[in-house]
Amino acid sequence: MTVRRSPIPGRDDDWRDRAACRHSDAELFFPAGNTGSAVGEIEAAKAVCRSCPALKPCLTFALETNQEAGVWGGTDEDERRALRRVWRAGARQKASAAAT
């Protein structure tokens, strides 16, 4: 098994080797748009994610590395934007508490 090095110091991205999507067509996870036929593709991609043992680290990676396009960790672009706001606010609170 190849260990992938993360852009985040101190973390390996070996979760990708367990990901349910690793044998899927990548285009499924990066549909053109979010209306019309893309809605079905997004739902199909999320269905793959729901059965994935790497769902949580995938979503964490997407949030930490600001992945704006596609389906990551069972979330679409709009869902990640909302999660990212909450996630960043939590990170700011932790940093503020650590500084005091």
Stockholm file with secondary structure:
# STOCKHOLM 1.0

chainA/1-100         MTVRRSPIPGRDDDWRDRAACRHSDAELFFPAGNTGSAVGEIEAAKAVCRSCPALKPCLTFALETNQEAGVWGGTDEDERRALRRVWRAGARQKASAAAT
#=GR chainA/1-100 SS CCCCBCSSTTCBCGGGGTCGGGGSCGGGGSCSSSSTHHHHHHHHHHHHHHTCTTHHHHHHHHHHTTCCSSCBTTBCHHHHHHHHHHHHHHHHHHHHHHHC
#=GC SS_cons         CCCCBCSSTTCBCGGGGTCGGGGSCGGGGSCSSSSTHHHHHHHHHHHHHHTCTTHHHHHHHHHHTTCCSSCBTTBCHHHHHHHHHHHHHHHHHHHHHHHC
//
